[in-house]
């Protein structure tokens, strides 16, 4: 779970790759494009930056491609992964990620992709929209930002993972979004997971996880809120556990991007 400074250096390069790709999303998004075509554009961009084209996953029986690109109600479609989001995918043999749905106005568009450099990965999620989002979704996104900021200061060496997760549940509930936090109905019971040469490594900041954080652990923090038949809002960044809290590896602004071009 604890990464060497050499490994952290590789993870910084993965995070820089991720930031470069995510910064290009507004140029590549197009109103009316299919999720699948959008995913293809982003995957091509990643490959041109040196992405290895394969994302290894630690979790038992889990699979993923580059990640997830989904929009609107498709974001809230129940699917296979142990995650707040999943999407329809293209068929039942791989029921997750981009489908044939067309990107529409005034709905959340989520890009949740892992950058990989020399085998080490950084995980990142951002929300994009043509037009405006419903105010309730904007408020939920702001709550996700508050949760991340809480963890930036509280996820210090010695902090117990289960207690950190419970505290984030409290923030979500106080904001009025407890029932939508990390899913709806059958919700994911974590808000953070380790990353390295695989996705979903240890430690897991989640329910029942008594692991205490140590300096040098690397985690992806992903507070998200799901609204059935509407979509998902939230964000994800990759961090190193340091004595003072979390040091950000991915560095793009924690905000919704309103895309102007059509």
Secondary structure, DSSP 8 states (H G I E B T S, - for coil): -B--HHHHHHHHHHHHHHHHHHHHHHHH--TT-BHHHHHHHHHHHHHHTT--S---B-STT---SSEEEEEGGGGG---SSSSS-----SSGGG-SS--S-B--TTS-EEEEEEEEETTEEEEEEEEEEES---HHHHHHHHHHHHHHHHHHHH--TT-BHHHHHHHHHHHHHHTT-GGGBTSSSS--SEEEEE-SSSBSEEEEEETT---B--TTBEEEE--EEEETTTEEEE-BEEEEEETTEEEESS-S-SS-EEE---
